[in-house]
């Protein structure tokens, strides 16, 4: 089968489309014929070897343990496709079912998933592939922030996949959201129910004018953690998924995956109820995996980037 892999850590140029042996489902796993694979920031962070750099920061050590890589390695964690093989102990799906979920080496024609859910009927494979990691992350960091219905959550870097999910999940829970993003994405944030403001000089003042901030999320890693602490008044009320220096400011870095099956089930329910929709900004072919990760790394995404097989 065809699979995108890398034999050394580095930039997008280390990614190559190769021939590889087909994987097989083990106990509690399924194999899917991949129709689309989600592109996530963690993909290029692993490819760069960020989680393998010698580092004294606890959160970096934790991330390295969570994302091990033995080279050569495949890339990608999210996929949507058709169940092709069922491992021992799996009784929730049948061969041919349409599913989306989380696994490993998903930029490939076949991939093994360790967590999955049946796709809502109104989703395409391309759309479904964009949900697993971002929804799990969004649910996890909302919970860790401690924000409650009736309170206000500030989201820095709100227009990407995780931000899009956070805004809609928070709205569904009765949480007010202030979102920051580039000037071109202000209307997009408002369409998701957020109070929107732009980056740049004076952004802290603009946020204060929109309301009191009870908790904050750093999704972009753009160096704004001190300001987020200032706005919330407490570093324990700030969560980052993008800045490994967060603990130096007393802020929690959230890099360990939570309950993916539960997150997928909740995502499916939100989608079916029309309460969650993450648009696909751009699709790529397997041969364009390097470009997909380079674009992801450049940021400024509205929604999701997806590789189509």
C-alpha positions in Angstrom: 0.0 0.0 0.0 1.0 3.7 -0.3 1.9 5.5 2.9 3.5 8.8 3.7 6.5 8.4 6.1 9.7 10.0 7.2 13.1 8.4 8.0 14.6 11.4 9.8 13.3 14.4 11.8 13.2 17.7 9.9 11.1 20.0 7.7 8.3 19.0 5.3 10.9 17.8 2.8 11.6 14.7 4.9 8.1 13.4 4.1 8.0 10.8 1.2 5.2 8.7 -0.3 6.5 5.1 0.0 5.3 1.5 -0.4 4.7 -0.2 2.9 3.2 -3.4 4.2 -0.4 -3.2 5.1 -1.1 -2.9 8.9 -3.5 -5.3 10.6 -6.0 -4.7 13.4 -4.9 -6.1 16.8 -7.1 -6.7 19.9 -9.6 -3.8 20.4 -8.6 -2.2 17.1 -10.1 -1.9 13.6 -8.5 -1.3 10.2 -10.0 1.1 7.8 -9.6 1.7 4.1 -8.8 5.4 4.5 -10.8 7.9 2.5 -9.5 11.0 4.2 -6.9 11.9 6.9 -7.0 15.0 9.1 -3.9 17.2 9.2 -3.1 18.4 12.8 -0.3 20.5 14.2 0.9 17.5 16.3 1.7 15.8 13.0 4.4 18.3 12.0 5.6 18.7 15.6 6.3 14.9 15.7 7.9 15.1 12.3 10.2 17.9 13.5 11.2 15.8 16.5 9.9 18.4 19.0 8.9 15.7 21.5 12.4 14.1 21.3 14.5 17.1 22.1 16.5 17.0 25.3 14.5 19.4 27.6 14.1 19.9 31.3 10.6 21.1 31.1 8.1 18.6 32.6 5.5 19.2 29.9 8.1 18.4 27.1 9.0 15.2 28.8 5.3 14.3 29.1 4.8 15.0 25.4 7.7 12.9 24.4 6.2 10.0 26.3 2.8 10.6 24.7 4.1 10.8 21.1 6.9 8.2 20.6 8.4 7.7 17.2 10.5 4.9 15.9 12.1 5.9 12.6 11.2 5.4 9.8 7.7 6.4 10.9 4.3 7.0 9.3 2.5 10.2 10.1 -1.1 11.3 10.9 -3.5 10.4 13.6 -7.0 11.1 12.3 -8.9 9.3 9.6 -12.3 8.6 8.1 -13.0 5.5 6.0 -14.6 2.1 5.6 -14.1 -0.6 8.2 -11.9 -3.2 6.4 -10.7 -5.5 9.2 -11.9 -6.1 12.8 -9.6 -7.0 15.6 -10.4 -9.5 18.4 -12.9 -8.2 20.9 -14.5 -5.6 18.7 -18.2 -5.9 18.5 -19.4 -2.3 17.8 -18.8 -2.2 14.0 -19.0 -4.4 11.0 -16.9 -4.5 7.8 -18.1 -1.8 5.5 -19.3 0.6 8.2 -18.4 4.3 7.7 -16.3 5.4 10.7 -14.1 8.3 11.8 -11.5 8.0 14.5 -8.0 8.2 15.9 -5.1 5.8 15.2 -1.6 6.0 13.7 0.0 6.5 10.3 -3.3 7.6 8.8 -1.7 9.3 5.8 -2.0 6.0 4.0 -4.4 3.8 2.0 -5.0 1.6 5.1 -4.7 2.5 8.8 -5.4 1.0 12.2 -7.7 2.9 14.5 -7.7 2.5 18.3 -10.8 4.7 18.8 -13.7 5.4 16.5 -17.3 6.1 16.0 -19.8 5.7 13.2 -20.0 8.7 11.0 -23.1 10.8 11.2 -25.1 10.4 8.0 -24.8 14.0 6.9 -20.9 14.0 6.9 -18.6 13.4 4.0 -15.4 11.5 4.6 -13.4 14.7 4.1 -15.5 16.5 6.8 -15.4 13.6 9.2 -11.6 13.2 9.0 -11.3 16.7 10.4 -13.0 16.0 13.7 -11.3 13.4 16.0 -8.3 15.2 17.4 -9.7 18.7 17.4 -12.9 17.7 19.2 -11.1 15.6 21.8 -8.7 18.5 22.4 -11.5 21.0 22.6 -13.5 19.0 25.1 -10.4 18.3 27.2 -9.2 21.9 27.5 -12.7 23.3 28.1 -12.9 20.9 31.0 -9.4 21.7 32.3 -10.1 25.4 32.2 -12.9 25.0 34.7 -15.1 27.5 32.8 -18.8 27.1 33.7 -22.1 28.0 32.0 -22.7 31.7 32.3 -19.0 32.5 32.4 -16.7 33.9 29.7 -13.9 32.0 28.0 -11.2 33.8 26.0 -9.8 31.8 23.1 -6.5 33.0 21.5 -6.2 31.7 18.0 -9.9 30.8 17.6 -10.3 30.3 13.9 -8.5 27.0 13.4 -9.9 23.5 13.9 -9.7 23.4 17.7 -10.9 26.9 18.1 -13.8 26.3 15.8 -14.8 23.3 18.0 -14.3 25.2 21.2 -16.5 28.1 20.2 -19.4 25.8 19.2 -19.1 23.4 22.2 -18.9 26.4 24.5 -21.9 28.0 22.9 -23.9 24.7 23.3 -23.0 24.7 27.0 -24.1 28.3 27.6 -20.5 29.7 27.9 -19.8 33.1 26.4 -16.7 33.1 24.2 -14.3 36.0 23.2 -12.2 34.9 20.3 -9.1 36.5 18.8 -8.0 35.9 15.2 -6.7 37.7 12.2 -8.7 40.5 10.6 -9.9 38.2 7.8 -11.5 35.8 10.3 -13.6 38.2 12.4 -16.9 37.4 10.6 -16.1 33.7 10.8 -15.7 33.9 14.6 -19.0 35.8 14.9 -20.8 33.2 12.7 -19.8 30.6 15.4 -21.3 32.7 18.1 -18.2 34.4 19.5 -17.4 38.0 20.4 -14.5 38.6 18.1 -11.5 40.9 18.1 -8.2 41.0 16.2 -4.6 40.5 17.2 -2.1 43.3 17.3 -1.5 46.4 19.3 -4.2 47.1 21.9 -5.7 43.7 21.8 -5.8 43.3 25.6 -7.7 46.5 25.9 -10.1 45.4 23.2 -10.7 42.1 25.0 -11.5 44.0 28.3 -14.0 46.1 26.5 -15.8 43.0 25.4 -16.2 41.7 29.0 -14.7 40.1 32.0 -12.6 36.9 31.3 -13.0 33.9 33.6 -10.7 31.5 31.8 -8.5 31.5 28.7 -7.1 29.1 26.1 -3.9 29.6 24.1 -4.3 27.7 20.9 -1.8 29.4 18.7 1.4 29.6 20.8 1.9 33.2 19.7 3.6 34.4 22.9 0.5 35.9 24.6 0.5 33.7 27.8 1.5 36.6 30.1 -1.4 38.7 28.7 -3.8 35.8 29.2 -2.7 35.5 32.8 -3.1 39.2 33.2 -6.7 39.1 31.8 -7.8 36.1 33.9 -5.9 37.2 37.1 -4.8 33.6 37.7 -2.3 31.4 35.8 -4.4 28.3 36.8 -7.2 29.6 34.7 -5.1 29.5 31.5 -4.5 26.4 29.4 -2.1 26.2 26.4 -1.9 23.5 23.8 0.7 25.3 21.7 3.4 26.9 23.9 5.8 24.6 25.6 7.0 27.4 27.8 3.6 27.7 29.4 4.7 26.2 32.8 7.4 28.9 33.1 4.4 31.2 33.6 2.6 28.9 36.0 0.2 27.9 33.1 -0.7 24.3 32.3 0.4 22.8 29.0 -2.2 20.3 27.9 -0.6 17.7 25.7 -1.9 14.3 26.9 -4.9 12.8 25.0 -8.0 12.2 27.0 -11.0 9.8 26.4 -11.1 9.7 22.6 -14.1 7.3 22.3 -16.2 9.5 24.6 -15.1 12.6 22.6 -16.1 11.0 19.3 -19.5 10.0 20.7 -20.1 13.5 21.9 -18.9 14.9 18.6 -21.3 12.6 16.7 -24.2 13.8 18.9 -23.3 17.5 18.4 -23.0 17.1 14.7 -26.3 15.1 14.5 -28.1 17.9 16.4 -26.6 20.6 14.2 -24.6 22.1 17.0 -21.1 21.5 15.6 -19.7 22.0 12.1 -16.0 22.4 11.2 -15.5 23.4 7.6 -12.8 21.9 5.5 -10.6 24.8 4.3 -8.4 22.8 1.9 -7.9 19.3 0.7 -4.7 17.6 -0.5 -3.6 14.4 -2.2 -1.2 11.9 -0.6 1.5 13.3 -2.8 0.9 16.7 -1.3 1.4 15.7 2.4 4.5 18.0 2.8 2.5 21.0 1.5 -0.4 20.1 3.8 1.9 20.1 6.9 3.7 23.2 5.8 0.4 25.0 5.4 -0.7 23.8 8.8 2.5 25.0 10.4 2.0 28.4 8.8 -1.3 28.8 10.7 -4.1 31.2 9.8 -6.4 28.3 9.1 -10.1 28.6 9.0 -11.4 25.2 9.9 -9.5 22.1 8.8 -7.0 20.8 6.3 -7.5 17.2 5.0 -5.7 14.7 2.9 -7.9 12.8 0.5 -7.0 9.2 -0.4 
